[in-house]
Amino acid sequence: QVQLVESGGGLVQPGESLKLSCAASGRISSSNTMGWYRQVPGKQRELVAIITTGGSTNYADSVKGRFTISRDNAKKTVSLQMNSLKPEDTARYYCNFKNTGAMTTYWGQGTQVTVSS
């Protein structure tokens, strides 16, 4: 089992920044992928950004150039720096974890990000 605890959501105005963090604990292998997904009511959960233990990243086109994902392998944490936020970034953001080669994907409880003037 892997437990994920997210923090950092909130209400911001368009153009402002916010940083999300997620800490993982439990059965964590030396090779894994951590990341962030988001979901709005009535829509499917979508990829925001993911990062491997080796530092390889993948971003949704809609956030490229504005969001930066990073991780601390020693602390087993992943962060998402979100700049130039737009109203369309409003969603519940979920931390995601998967050990390489494993079948199970773990999710955090989510943290709400609201971008509104």
Order of alpha helices (4+ residues) and beta strands (2+ residues): beta-beta-beta-beta-beta-beta-beta-beta-beta-beta-beta
